[in-house]
Amino acid sequence: MTKTLTAGRPIHVIVLFAIPLLLGNVFQQVYHFTDAVVVGRLLGVNALAAVGSTSSVLFLLLGFTFGAAGGMAIPIARSFGSGDVAATRRFIAIGVKVSVVVGLAVMVIGTLAADPLLTMMRTPAVLMTDARSFLIASFWAAPITMAFNYVTAAIRALGDSKTPLVFLVLCSVLNAALVFFFIGVLGMGVIGAAVATAVAQGSSVIGCIWWVLRKNQMLRLVRQDWIAMHGETQDSLRIGLAMGFQMSVIAIGAVVLQGAINGLGADAVAATTAAMRIDQLATAVLSSFGVAITTFVAQNHGAAQWRRIRQGVLHTSILTWIIALILGVTLLAFGSSIAQLFIGAGEPAIVKLAHDYLRVQAVFYPILASIFVLRNSIQGLGSTFVPTVAGFMELLLRAGSGLLLVGPLGYLGVALAAPLAWFGALIPIVFAWFGQRRSLRAKESAMPIESVPAVEFELETSPQLAAA
């Protein structure tokens, strides 16, 4: 059930760990994909646009739960990599307590803020009723979403990416069945999509916890595990809340941009909704390697495997650039056909807008790949300041695009927002990584030579790796 990522060739370990993450990510995107197809085909383009108009608001608050869960998993991975089982169990317990508070807070804040946020974003009147219903139903399920994110993040921190995959697949299949049932049979409208996701995620959480406790004695927490040692709660909160905040900061820019999109009308909202679903599915592989490198770096940080961290980051960067180029070419060639799955052939203008959006994103996927790998590596080392600065850069450039570019450029301004945000975020991240790399080299030089595994010296003979 648990597995150390501190032994074996770094790229092999990372790829094997990332494959279940990728499959899980794809299945997770598939059930969002299914929601969009069912809503668009059964309820119409306006219903699809209404659901899409809420995406940035959901990202603003539910994205916080994802970031916080990933952040709280870093001390778990670090202590597990160091072999400190007692600390690992204590960090797991801290994460459970924080997750309960965060989930309830997001539920309350999101429910109260739904109407003001939709109004602020100039949501078209024709979309408002469905948008509000979907948003509130989703926020009521926030504790379930937080539990889902934390349980899977904690299990992955222990080197097990297969168990979350199994339950993500079950979750996706159940969601697909329920969304058809709630919308197509019961006629629940857009609320049915939100309820289907909540029920599927809740079932997955229950099943995952049951299975893990049954198979792994280490995760059966006892009374003393709930008593944190000095500094542990602060450490978990520092990383977890900072990463949650980073996600929300990025989302603020998306909220401003969504307001600009809403001002272009329902067709533009529908096109962006479809295009973003496709974009998220395409980039799931890149984000999977981002999650994998976080756990890899955190475990090896705990084990003081400094050279191994550098090698893992270098090789993963090269691999994700190649993948990004392949994804970009695929979307450039077939983006229009894929968009028709959501919208149908009877809306050629909307399909064209969606394809225009995808063509701009696809060209810049290598930049996104670098962000995923380098930012997550920095976070895996426990640093949160620069990733937060990068989040503010994304906020400024994404919001700036909505305020300054959409007016004169129209929909092209919408399509340019994300690539501009990626460029802005990458600048501080690259400088920070060079600093971290120098620090890793210094720590590596200070280690007794006999403490470095021989395989690392063999790998370092490559000229490319010597420059890492």
N, C-alpha and C positions, 0 to 999 in steps of 0.2 A: 504493500500500500504506500509506503514511503520510499523515497529514493534520493540518494545524494547525487548532486550534479558537480561534485568536486573531484571526480576521477574520470579518466577517459579523454579522448581527443575532444577539445571544446566544441568544435563545429558539429561533430557527430552527436554529442550529448544534447546540444541546443536543438538540432533538427529533430531528433527523436522526441524531445520534450515538446517541441512546437507543433508537431504533426497532429496530436490529439487536440491541442489548442486551436489549430486551424480548422479542423473538422468541426469542433464545437462552435467556433465562431461562425463558420459557414451555416451550420444548422440554426444558430441563433438569428443570423440574418435571414435565413429561409423562412422562419416563422414571421418575421417582420415583412418579408417579401410576400408571404401568403396573405397576411392581413391586408396589405395594400392591393393585391390582385382581387381579393374577395370584395373589399370595400369598393374599389373602382368599378368592378364589373357588376356587382349586385345592387349597389346603392347609387352608383353614378359618379361622374367626374367631380361634382361639387362636394360629395361626401369624402372622396379621396383628398380633395383640396383642403377640406376642413380638418381632417386628421393630420395632413401635412403641415398645416398652419400652426399646429401645436408643438411641432417637433423641437423647436428651439427652446420653448418654455420647459418642456420635459427634460431636455438636455441640461438646462440651467439648474434644476433641482435634482432630478433622478441621476444626472451625471455626477453630482456630488457623491451619491451613494457608491457609484462605481469607483471613483477616485479614492474615496475614503477606505473602501474595502481593500483595494490594491495596496494602498499605503500601509494599512495595518498588517498586511501580510509580509511586508519587508522585514520587520524585526523577527517575525516567526521564522522566515527563511534563514536569516542571519544566525539566529541562535541554533537552529537545526544544523546548519552547515558547520558550526563550531562544535557540535556534539553535546550541547548543553540541553538535555531533555527537559529538565525542570523549568528552565527559562522558557523553552518552547511552549510548554503547557500553560505557563503564566501569561505569555503574550496572546495565546489563543483565547484565554478567559477574558483578558482585557478587551480584545476585539469583540467578543460576544456582548459585553456590557455596553461598549460604545455603539455597536450596531443597533441595539434596541433604541437607544436615545436618538440616534441620527434618523432612523426610520420613522419614528413617531414625529419628530420635528419637521421632517420633509412633508409628511402627510398633512400636518396642520398648516404649515406655511403655504404649501402649494394650493390647498383648498381655498384658503383665504385670499391668495394672490391671483387666482385664476382669472377672474373677471377684469381686474385692473390691468393685468399684463396683456390680455387679448385686446382690450381697448387701446392700450398704449401702442400696440403693434399695428393698429389700423386694420384689424381683421375685417374683411368685407362682410357686410350685414347678412348676405346670403349664406355665409359660412358660420356665423357666430353661434347659433344654437347647437349645431353638431360639434363644433370645436370646444365649446364650454363643457358639453356632456362628456366628451371623450377625455378631456383634460382632468376633470374632477374625478372621474372613475379611475383614471390612471394614478392620481395622487392618493386616493384612498388605499391603493394597493402598495404604496411606498414601503411600508415595513416588510412586505413580502419580497419586494425587489431588493431591499437592503440585505435581507437574510440570504437571498439567492446569490447576490454578489459576494458577500463575505464568506459563506460556506465554500463556494468554489475557489475563491482566492486563497483561503487558508489551506485547503487541500493541495492546491498547486504549489504553495510555498514549501510543502513537505516533499516536493519532487514528484507528486502523483498528478499527472495531467490526464490520465485515462479514465479515472472514476468520474470526474466532472463531465467528460465527454459523453459517457454512457447516459448520464441523467440529462444532459443538454439535448441529446438525440430524443430521448423519451419526452422531454418537455416540448420539443419542436413538433413531434408527431401529434402529441395531445393537443397542442395549440392549434395546429392545422385542422384537426377534426372539430374542435370546439368552436372555432371561428365560423366554420361552415354551419354548424348546428345553431349557434346563438343568432347569427345574422340571417342565414338562409331559411332555417326552420322556425325559430322562435320569433324572428322579426324584431330583434332588439336594436337594430340600427348600429351606429358607430360604437355605442356603449358595449355591444357584444364583443367587439375586437379587444377592448381594454379588459373586460371580464375574462375572456378566453386566455389572455396572457397571464393575468393574475392567478387563475386556477392552475394553469400549466406550471408556472413558476413555483407556486406553493406546493404542488404535488412533488415537483422535482426536489425542493428543499427537504421535505419530509423524508422522501425516499433516500436522498443522499446522506442525510444525517443517520438514518437507521442503518444503512449499509456500512458506513464508515465506522460507527461505534461497534458494529458487529464484527468487523474485520480487524480493527486497529485498537488494541488496548491502550496505546499511548494517548489516544484522544478521549479516553473516558476520564474526564476531569473530576478530581476530588476536592474536598473543602479547602485544603491548603493552596491549591492551584489558583483560587480566586483572590488570594492575598498577594498583591504585587510587591516586589522588592523596590527599594528606593530608586527612583528615576525611570522605572519601566513604563509606568502609565504615561508619564510626560513624553517619553521617547515614542511610544505608540501613537499618542495624540499628535505630537509634532509632525510626524511623517504622514499619518492618515488624514488629518484635517487639512494639512497643507496640500496634499494631492487632491483631496476633494475640492478645496478652494480653487486649485488650478483648473479643474474641469469646469467649475462654475464661471470663473473669469472668462475662459474661452467662450462659454455659452452666452455670456452677456453680449459679446459681439454678434453671435448668431441671432440673438433676439432683435438687435437693432437692424441687422440685415433682413430678417424676416419681415419687419415692418415695411422696409423698402419693397420687398417682393410682393407683399400684400397690396401695396399701392399700385402695382402693375396689373392687378386683376386676378380673377379666379383661374384663368388659363395659365398664367405664369406660376401661380401657387401649385397647380396640379402638375405642371411640367417639372418644377423643382422637386416636388415630393417623389415623383417617379425616378427622376435622375439621381436623387440622393440615396434612394433605396438601392439602386444599381451600384452607385459609387461605394456605398458601405459594404456591399457584398464583395465587390472587386478588391477593396483594400483590407478585407478581413485577414488575408494572409499576412499583410505587412504588420497589422496590429497584433497578430498572434506571435510573430517573432519579437515584437516589443515586449509583450507579457513574458515570453520565455527568457529574454535577456535580463529582465528585472530579477527573476528568480535565480537565474544562473549567477548573476553578479552578486546578489545578496548572499547566497550560500557560500560562494567562494570568498566573499569579504569576511564572512564569519570564520572560514578556514584559513585565512591569510594567504590565499593563492593569487598573488598579485599579477604575475605574468600570465596566468591562465585567464584572468579577466580581460587583459589587453588583447590576447589572441582571440578570445570569444567575440569581443566587440568588432575587431577587424574583419574576421571571417563572416560574421553575420551581416555586417555592412555591405560587403561585396555581394553576398547571396541575395539580399533584399533589393539591391539595385538591379540585379538581373531580373528578378521577379517583377519589379516595378515596370521595367521596360516592356516585358511580355504583356503585362496587364494593360498598359497604355496602348500598345498596338492593337490588342483585341478590342478595346472599347472604341478606338478610332474606326475600326473596320465594321463592327457589328452593333454599335451603340443604338442605332435607330431601330433595328429589329428587336432588340431586347426591350426598349422603351414601349414598343407596341403591346407587349405582354400586359402592361399595366393599363394602358390607355385605350388600346384598340385601334384598328386601322381607320376608324371613322373620324378620328381627330388628328389629321395630318399636321396642323399648325402646332398643336401641343407636343406631338412627337418630335417635330423639328426643334422646338425650343429645348426639349430634354436632351436631344442628341448634341445640340450646340453646347450645352452645359457640360456634358460628358467629355466632349472633345477637348475643351480647355483644361479640365481636371487631369485628363489622362497624360497630357504632355509633361505635367509637373509631378507625377508620382514618385520619381527618384528622390525629389526633395522631401516628400512625405516619408519615404522609407528611412532617410537619414534621421529625421526627427524622431521616429518611433524607436530606432535603435539607440541613438546617442542620449536622448532625453531619459529613456527608461533605464539606461545604464547608469546615468548620473543619479537617478532616484534609487536604484538598487544599492548604490554606495551610501545612501542615507542623506544625500544632499537635496534640499528642497528649494533653496533660494533662487537659483538660476532657472529651473523649470517654471517657477512662479513668474519670474521676469519674462520668460518666453511666452507664458500664458497672457500676460498683459500686452505683449507685442501683438499676439494674435487678436486680442480684443480690439486694440486700436486700429489695426489694419482691416479687420473684418467689418467693424462698425464704420470706419472711415469709407470703405467701399460702398456701404449702404447709404451713407449720407452724401457722399461726393461723386460717386461714379454712376450709380443707377440712374440718376436724373439725366445727365448728358448722354450716357451710353446705352441706357435701357437695359435689356436682359444681359447684354455682354458684361455690364458692371456687376451683375449677380454672379456670373460665371467666373469672373476674375477675383472675387473676394477671397476664396479659399487659397488659391496659389499665392496671392500677396501675403496672406496671413502666414502661410508656411515659410516663405522667405524671411519674414520678420522674426519668426520664432527661431529659425535655424541659426541666425547670427549669434545670439548669446549662447546658444547650446554648443555650437562648434568651439567657441573660445573657452567655454567651461570644460568641455571634454579634453582639450589640449592641456588645461591645467590639471585635471584629474589624472591624465595619462602620465604627466611628469611626476605627480605624487606617487602613482603606482610604481613607476620606475625607481624612485627613491626608496620606497619601502622594499622593493625587490632587491635592490643593491645592498640593503642593510641586513638581509636574511643570510644566515649561514648557508654555504653552498650545498651542504648535504641535505638541507631541508627542502630543496627544490626537486620535484620528481624528474627522473632522467628523461622521460618522454618530452618534457617541456624543452630540454636542451636540443633534442632532435628536431623538434618543430621550429625552434628559433634559428636553425641553420639556413632556412629559406631567406633570400634577400628581401622578399616582400614583407615577411614577418619581422625582420630585423628593423624595419622602419616603423613598426607599429608603436 
